[in-house]
Amino acid sequence: MANFVKIFDTTLRDGTQGEGISLSVEDKMKIARKLDSLGVHYIEGGWPGSNNKDIEFFTRVKELGLKHAKVTAFGSTRRKDTLPENDINLNRILEVGVPVATIFGKSWDFHVHQAIQTTLEENLSMIYDSVHYLKSKGLEIIYDAEHFFDGYKNNADYALQTIKKAEEAGADWIVLCDTNGGSLPHEISEIVTIVKRFVSIPVGIHAHNDCELGVANSLAAVMAGATQVQGTINGFGERCGNANLCSIIPNLQLKLNYSCISEEQLQGLSNVARYVSEIANMHLPVNQAFVGAAAFAHKGGIHVSAILRNASTYEHIKPELVGNKQRVLVSELAGQSNLVFKAQELGLNFDNNNEQSRKLIEQIKEMEHQGYQFEGADASLELLIRDAYGKQEELFTLESFKIIVAKNDDQPVVTEAIVKLSINGESVYNAAEGNGPVNALDNALRKCLLQYYPVLQDMHLSDYKVRVLDEKDKTAAKVRVLIESTDFHNTWSTVGVSADIIVASADALIDSLRYALIGKTRSTVQIEEQKERIGLVNH
């Protein structure tokens, strides 16, 4: 039987210390529900002693009725020269009513002298008193040994004394923290091995990614005997981030034969990664291991020819194991194998000798010559293939649009879009204002379409990029617009090219809306069921 490793997620606490990340209480509730569905064992909700938002979260999270995860509150050891029962931070943890407390204390003598400015003996007492006090109240105690690896390398005897004190006080876990993220895997392995001989309670690892080794260090710790891993979804966190659970979990489970979550839960990993990124308003890197859109993407014609025969020629796992999918990119580097693959995905018979196929190849080549790029816009490519084979139902067409931008004196800029669509043979007009021309056009299109296709209410733009193609032509240059859209379940990209940035944006936007409707029109009941699954319905 595979060894079992418990997953401790600190996205809601340590992850929010990352630059540009700010989560409301509602955001944290949605993410907590999603983490619970993934099957993590601990969710660190925040530091109730530091802010009222975290206190509110701990009050409200009880409403969710989590099925898998225990919610834990974070805090420091008591202040120096203070009794634990008089310490505000420790008592706040008790007041919020969590079953688990995660307490951090100093392991590095340098920090004892410089950061909290006390004696080594008082620091040991602070650790013992804090753990013992909370344990006496019936809580499970996870002791985070802050800066443990740096402390061990500087003064091994004292670092070991600190975790021994936590054990003597009744801690259930000792978690060794590479807080500065500067340790190497072989150091982690050696030190965890020593600690495992020194304490009799379970050991965990909390790694940061300052040397791009957060995942490697976490795996090294587990292989040396750690049975709890702390990290964040997508590696969110301060400076260079925390160890990325989206890489740690599949590596442990699929590569090293450890058990963390169920196979079914693992298949939801990519969805969780995308969902958390959307809620945090952070772009998910396309090349992120396991869960990124490009993690199983193939571009070179030779590669694609090989995976058509056997996917394992260029894929280290089946992407479905982590809820991702294989993608084939069509570009100037791609051969006919790429188009064969894309056509097969759509259930089409791509024959090089077929007139439709030859026309499609020539059309793609000409469009790429004009500046189109389909490797980053596979939704536009799918629409192109469907149109070429007559497999695309024309759900609506854009007949005309106008953009009006007005600026009067010191008043703010006002942008309005007026659109005319043909929907089911009926002409539909509407107008809307927006924050710039693209937003106004998007709003006007939605006003027209939502009454016919309410499913579009779940879709929104998540990224917008513009690239000038012919710099020498200055303001007359062509531009390529790439738009990324999402409905919290899927993400897709579309492209438009024109000498007019508004026209290029409109083409990409129309493609995005068309793609959202291809075979994806669902009833209101289905929409509500999806919302329930992803935690968007209020309870």
Salt bridges, closest charged atoms under 4 A:
ASP14 OD1 - ARG13 NH1 3.51
ASP14 OD2 - HIS206 NE2 3.11
ASP14 OD2 - HIS208 NE2 3.63
GLU26 OE2 - ARG60 NH2 2.84
GLU44 OE1 - ARG13 NE 3.05
ASP54 OD1 - LYS28 NZ 2.64
GLU56 OE2 - ARG60 NH1 3.80
GLU95 OE1 - ARG92 NE 3.75
GLU122 OE2 - ARG78 NH1 2.88
ASP129 OD2 - ARG78 NE 3.08
GLU140 OE1 - LYS70 NZ 2.84
GLU146 OE1 - LYS106 NZ 2.73
GLU146 OE2 - HIS147 NE2 4.00
GLU167 OE1 - LYS164 NZ 3.06
GLU168 OE1 - LYS165 NZ 3.85
ASP172 OD2 - LYS135 NZ 2.86
GLU187 OE1 - LYS153 NZ 3.37
ASP210 OD2 - ARG239 NE 2.70
GLU278 OE1 - HIS460 NE2 3.17
GLU315 OE2 - HIS298 NE2 2.74
GLU345 OE1 - LYS342 NZ 3.34
GLU355 OE1 - ARG358 NH2 2.60
GLU375 OE1 - LYS299 NZ 2.73
ASP378 OD2 - ARG327 NE 2.78
GLU382 OE2 - ARG386 NE 3.08
ASP387 OD1 - ARG514 NH2 3.24
GLU394 OE2 - ARG514 NE 3.73
GLU399 OE1 - LYS420 NZ 3.28
ASP442 OD1 - ARG446 NE 3.05
ASP463 OD2 - HIS283 ND1 3.86
ASP463 OD2 - LYS465 NZ 2.37
GLU484 OE2 - HIS283 ND1 3.74
ASP511 OD1 - ARG514 NH1 3.60
GLU528 OE2 - LYS531 NZ 3.86
GLU532 OE2 - HIS539 NE2 3.46
